[in-house]
Amino acid sequence: MEFTKESKEYKIVSKIKEKSNYNSKYNIKKSVKLKVKNSRDFSNIKEIRDDGILVLKNKELACILEFGAIDLSLTSRSEKENFFFYFKELFQINDLKLKCYKLDKKINLNPNKKNYKNLTKKFHDDEKCLKLLEQNYELINKLEEENYTISSGYYFVLIARDIDLLNKQLDELEAVINNIIPKIYLDLITNKLELYSILSNLYYSDVNLDQLMWLDLPELISPLYLQEKSNMLKIDNKEVQLISIKNISPFVDEMFFEQIFNTPKVKACININDTINTESLINVLDSSYQFLLSDRNTTKKLSDATELDTEKENFQLLMNDIKNGNEK
């Protein structure tokens, strides 16, 4: 099947042939055709602008911010309460559309290994020093083989319908984060190499980063083979299981998400949509509470009545916490 000159695949193949040396035109076409096809379902990224803004296929814009992790288990109770008191302001930004990602990434120890090799050549006559250098070199290899050289990266992805709203919400987000103690360090990522590295990690891509930078084609991040099974996704040679938490109880431990985000070899995402201010939230809860009272007054089953009584108490506690500014 030949590509038409107007097709996306034809333009990508032409760009590859201009900037890369491939022996088989058939393999180029076959590979690109599969990646472009899979990108329609697997990726929502249309373009990465020179200023680091991501243009999505639904015409929305996004930016990626990396932030440093903090360990609240080492803080006092009053420090935790202050942290959540200021952090909740993040969810009162109007029309906020925010994703919070935790991605594991491999620590690059190649410079260390190269340094040990150079030192080995330099001290080849010193037997004791040479032995120590070789042991350290082997230790790095062993750590890499056992997957101990993995660190976690944490990212905010802010999404908005236009550039003005994106910049406005970015300023609001930074203002909220800067008021929080312990301090969270934010870094807006605008470098394309860093962005492609993060996206390749997110989409389980093993495409060469140099190739991505030369061609500047987000479609190439998509996997070559994508198959949906009954209990997992087959992404190239990786088997991926997806777990979605759609509803969260009003009363969960304040460190509930810590356990999920600290699980090794697991990509995690919290999706924040349709944030509302405190007054609107109280009105929504009050309406739900009235429906709950109506159900409680009409139920005749003891088991239902007990469950509704528990929900009633939870609603009352939650509304009091919100009114007093103590909700987590």
C-alpha positions as CSV (number, residue, x, y, z in Angstrom):
1,M,0.0,0.0,0.0
2,E,1.5,3.3,-1.1
3,F,1.2,6.5,0.9
4,T,-0.4,9.6,-0.7
5,K,1.7,12.8,-0.7
6,E,-0.9,14.4,1.6
7,S,-0.8,11.6,4.2
8,K,0.9,12.0,7.6
9,E,2.8,8.8,7.0
10,Y,4.3,10.1,3.7
11,K,5.6,13.3,5.4
12,I,7.2,11.3,8.2
13,V,8.9,8.9,5.8
14,S,10.2,11.7,3.7
15,K,11.6,13.4,6.8
16,I,13.3,10.2,8.0
17,K,14.8,9.6,4.6
18,E,16.2,13.2,4.6
19,K,17.8,12.9,8.1
20,S,18.6,9.2,8.6
21,N,20.2,6.3,6.7
22,Y,17.8,3.4,6.4
23,N,18.5,0.5,4.0
24,S,15.0,-0.7,3.6
25,K,12.2,1.6,2.5
26,Y,9.7,-1.1,3.2
27,N,10.7,-1.2,6.8
28,I,10.5,2.5,7.1
29,K,6.9,2.6,5.7
30,K,5.8,-0.4,7.7
31,S,7.2,1.0,11.0
32,V,5.9,4.5,10.5
33,K,2.5,3.3,9.4
34,L,2.1,1.2,12.6
35,K,3.4,4.0,14.9
36,V,1.1,6.6,13.4
37,K,-1.9,4.3,13.6
38,N,-1.1,3.4,17.2
39,S,-0.5,7.1,18.1
40,R,-4.2,7.9,17.3
41,D,-5.3,5.7,20.2
42,F,-2.2,5.7,22.5
43,S,-1.0,9.3,22.5
44,N,-2.8,12.6,22.7
45,I,0.3,14.7,21.6
46,K,0.2,16.4,18.3
47,E,3.2,18.7,18.5
48,I,5.9,20.0,20.9
49,R,6.6,23.7,20.4
50,D,10.0,25.3,20.7
51,D,8.9,26.9,23.9
52,G,8.2,23.5,25.5
53,I,4.4,23.8,25.2
54,L,2.7,20.6,24.2
55,V,-0.1,20.9,21.6
56,L,-2.7,18.1,22.1
57,K,-4.8,16.5,19.4
58,N,-8.0,18.0,20.9
59,K,-6.4,21.5,20.4
60,E,-5.7,22.0,24.2
61,L,-2.3,23.1,25.4
62,A,-0.2,21.6,28.1
63,C,3.1,22.1,30.0
64,I,5.1,19.8,32.2
65,L,6.6,20.7,35.5
66,E,9.0,18.5,37.5
67,F,8.8,18.8,41.3
68,G,10.9,17.3,44.1
69,A,9.5,14.8,46.5
70,I,9.2,15.5,50.2
71,D,8.8,13.1,53.1
72,L,5.9,14.1,55.3
73,S,6.5,11.1,57.6
74,L,9.4,13.0,59.1
75,T,7.4,16.1,59.9
76,S,5.3,16.9,63.0
77,R,1.5,16.8,63.1
78,S,1.3,20.6,63.1
79,E,3.6,20.7,60.1
80,K,1.5,18.2,58.2
81,E,-1.7,20.1,59.0
82,N,-0.1,23.3,57.7
83,F,1.1,21.5,54.6
84,F,-2.4,20.3,53.7
85,F,-4.1,23.5,54.7
86,Y,-2.1,25.4,52.0
87,F,-2.0,22.6,49.5
88,K,-5.8,22.4,49.4
89,E,-5.8,25.9,47.7
90,L,-4.4,24.1,44.6
91,F,-7.8,22.4,44.2
92,Q,-9.7,25.8,44.3
93,I,-8.1,27.1,41.1
94,N,-11.0,27.6,38.7
95,D,-11.3,25.1,35.8
96,L,-8.1,23.4,36.8
97,K,-7.1,20.4,34.7
98,L,-4.0,18.8,36.3
99,K,-2.3,15.4,36.2
100,C,0.2,14.3,38.7
101,Y,2.6,11.6,37.6
102,K,5.2,9.4,39.3
103,L,7.6,7.8,36.8
104,D,10.6,5.6,37.6
105,K,13.7,6.4,35.7
106,K,17.1,4.7,35.5
107,I,20.0,6.6,37.0
108,N,22.7,7.1,34.4
109,L,25.9,5.7,35.9
110,N,27.8,5.5,32.6
111,P,30.0,8.6,33.5
112,N,31.0,6.8,36.7
113,K,31.8,3.6,34.8
114,K,33.8,5.6,32.3
115,N,35.7,7.4,35.1
116,Y,36.6,4.0,36.7
117,K,37.9,2.8,33.4
118,N,40.1,5.8,33.0
119,L,41.4,5.5,36.5
120,T,42.1,1.8,35.9
121,K,44.3,2.7,33.0
122,K,46.0,5.4,35.0
123,F,46.8,3.2,38.0
124,H,47.4,-0.1,36.2
125,D,50.7,-0.5,38.0
126,D,49.2,-0.1,41.5
127,E,47.8,-3.5,42.4
128,K,45.8,-2.5,45.5
129,C,44.3,0.6,43.8
130,L,43.6,-1.4,40.7
131,K,41.7,-4.1,42.7
132,L,39.6,-1.5,44.5
133,L,38.7,0.2,41.2
134,E,37.7,-3.1,39.6
135,Q,35.5,-3.9,42.6
136,N,33.7,-0.6,42.4
137,Y,33.2,-1.0,38.7
138,E,31.7,-4.5,39.2
139,L,29.5,-3.2,42.0
140,I,27.9,-0.6,39.6
141,N,27.3,-3.4,37.1
142,K,25.7,-5.6,39.8
143,L,23.5,-2.7,41.0
144,E,22.3,-2.1,37.4
145,E,21.5,-5.8,36.9
146,E,19.5,-5.9,40.1
147,N,17.6,-2.8,39.1
148,Y,18.9,-0.9,42.2
149,T,19.8,2.2,40.1
150,I,16.2,3.4,39.7
151,S,15.0,6.7,41.0
152,S,11.5,8.3,40.9
153,G,10.6,11.5,39.0
154,Y,7.4,13.5,39.9
155,Y,5.6,15.7,37.4
156,F,2.7,18.1,37.1
157,V,1.0,18.2,33.7
158,L,-1.1,21.4,33.5
159,I,-3.7,21.4,30.6
160,A,-5.7,24.4,29.4
161,R,-7.9,25.3,26.4
162,D,-5.7,28.2,25.3
163,I,-2.3,29.9,26.1
164,D,-3.8,32.7,28.2
165,L,-5.5,30.3,30.6
166,L,-2.5,28.1,30.7
167,N,-0.2,31.0,31.7
168,K,-2.8,32.2,34.3
169,Q,-3.2,28.8,35.9
170,L,0.6,28.3,35.8
171,D,1.1,31.5,37.8
172,E,-1.6,30.4,40.3
173,L,-0.2,27.0,40.7
174,E,3.3,28.4,41.3
175,A,1.9,30.9,43.9
176,V,0.2,28.0,45.8
177,I,3.2,25.8,45.7
178,N,5.6,28.6,46.8
179,N,3.5,29.2,50.0
180,I,3.7,25.5,51.1
181,I,6.1,24.5,53.9
182,P,8.0,22.1,53.6
183,K,8.9,23.8,50.3
184,I,8.2,22.0,47.0
185,Y,10.7,22.8,44.3
186,L,9.1,23.3,40.9
187,D,10.9,23.4,37.5
188,L,9.1,24.2,34.3
189,I,10.5,21.9,31.6
190,T,11.0,23.6,28.2
191,N,14.0,21.6,26.9
192,K,12.8,19.2,24.1
193,L,15.2,16.5,25.0
194,E,13.9,16.4,28.5
195,L,10.3,16.4,27.3
196,Y,10.9,13.6,24.9
197,S,12.7,11.6,27.6
198,I,9.7,12.0,30.0
199,L,7.2,11.2,27.3
200,S,9.2,8.1,26.1
201,N,9.1,6.9,29.7
202,L,5.4,7.5,30.1
203,Y,4.5,5.8,26.9
204,Y,6.8,2.8,27.4
205,S,8.7,3.8,24.2
206,D,12.2,2.4,23.4
207,V,12.8,4.8,20.5
208,N,16.2,6.4,20.3
209,L,16.1,9.9,21.9
210,D,18.6,11.3,19.3
211,Q,16.2,10.1,16.5
212,L,13.3,11.8,18.2
213,M,15.3,15.1,18.5
214,W,16.4,15.0,14.9
215,L,13.0,14.2,13.5
216,D,10.9,16.0,16.1
217,L,7.9,13.7,15.5
218,P,5.8,12.9,18.6
219,E,4.2,10.1,16.7
220,L,7.4,8.0,17.0
221,I,6.9,7.8,20.8
222,S,4.0,5.5,20.2
223,P,4.7,1.7,20.3
224,L,5.2,-0.3,17.2
225,Y,2.9,-3.1,18.4
226,L,-0.1,-2.4,20.6
227,Q,-2.5,-5.2,21.7
228,E,-5.3,-5.1,24.3
229,K,-5.9,-8.3,26.2
230,S,-8.5,-9.2,28.8
231,N,-6.3,-8.4,31.8
232,M,-3.5,-6.3,30.4
233,L,-2.0,-4.3,27.5
234,K,0.8,-5.7,25.4
235,I,3.0,-2.7,24.4
236,D,5.8,-3.9,22.2
237,N,7.6,-6.5,24.3
238,K,6.2,-5.2,27.6
239,E,3.1,-6.4,29.5
240,V,1.3,-3.6,31.3
241,Q,-1.6,-3.9,33.7
242,L,-3.8,-0.8,34.4
243,I,-5.6,-0.2,37.7
244,S,-8.0,2.7,38.0
245,I,-9.4,4.2,41.2
246,K,-12.5,6.1,40.2
247,N,-14.1,6.9,43.5
248,I,-12.4,7.8,46.8
249,S,-14.1,7.7,50.1
250,P,-14.4,11.2,51.8
251,F,-12.5,9.8,54.7
252,V,-9.2,8.2,53.7
253,D,-5.8,8.5,55.5
254,E,-4.0,11.7,54.5
255,M,-1.0,9.6,53.4
256,F,-3.2,7.2,51.3
257,F,-1.5,8.0,48.0
258,E,2.0,7.8,49.5
259,Q,1.8,4.0,49.4
260,I,0.8,4.0,45.7
261,F,3.4,6.5,44.7
262,N,6.2,4.8,46.6
263,T,5.5,1.3,45.0
264,P,8.6,0.5,42.9
265,K,8.3,-0.2,39.2
266,V,4.8,1.3,39.1
267,K,3.8,4.3,37.1
268,A,1.1,6.3,39.0
269,C,-1.1,9.2,38.0
270,I,-3.6,11.4,39.9
271,N,-6.1,13.2,37.5
272,I,-7.6,16.4,38.9
273,N,-10.6,17.7,36.9
274,D,-13.4,20.3,37.4
275,T,-12.2,21.9,40.6
276,I,-14.6,24.1,42.5
277,N,-14.4,26.6,45.3
278,T,-15.3,25.8,48.9
279,E,-18.7,27.5,48.7
280,S,-19.8,25.5,45.7
281,L,-18.5,22.3,47.3
282,I,-20.6,22.9,50.4
283,N,-23.7,23.5,48.2
284,V,-23.1,20.2,46.4
285,L,-22.6,18.3,49.7
286,D,-25.7,19.9,51.2
287,S,-27.8,18.7,48.2
288,S,-26.3,15.2,48.5
289,Y,-27.0,15.3,52.2
290,Q,-30.7,16.1,51.7
291,F,-31.0,13.1,49.3
292,L,-29.4,10.9,51.9
293,L,-31.9,12.1,54.6
294,S,-34.7,11.3,52.2
295,D,-33.4,7.8,51.6
296,R,-32.9,7.3,55.3
297,N,-36.5,8.3,56.2
298,T,-38.0,6.0,53.6
299,T,-35.8,2.8,54.0
300,K,-37.2,-0.1,56.0
301,K,-34.3,-2.6,55.8
302,L,-32.1,-2.5,58.9
303,S,-28.9,-3.1,57.0
304,D,-29.6,-0.2,54.7
305,A,-30.6,2.0,57.6
306,T,-27.3,1.2,59.4
307,E,-25.3,2.0,56.3
308,L,-27.1,5.3,55.7
309,D,-26.6,6.3,59.3
310,T,-22.9,5.9,58.9
311,E,-22.9,7.9,55.7
312,K,-25.0,10.6,57.4
313,E,-22.4,10.9,60.2
314,N,-19.6,11.0,57.6
315,F,-21.3,13.8,55.7
316,Q,-21.8,15.8,58.9
317,L,-18.1,15.4,59.8
318,L,-16.9,16.3,56.3
319,M,-19.1,19.4,56.1
320,N,-17.8,20.6,59.5
321,D,-14.2,20.0,58.4
322,I,-14.7,21.9,55.2
323,K,-16.4,24.9,56.9
324,N,-13.5,25.0,59.4
325,G,-10.9,24.6,56.8
326,N,-9.6,21.3,58.2
327,E,-10.4,19.0,55.2
328,K,-7.5,17.1,53.6
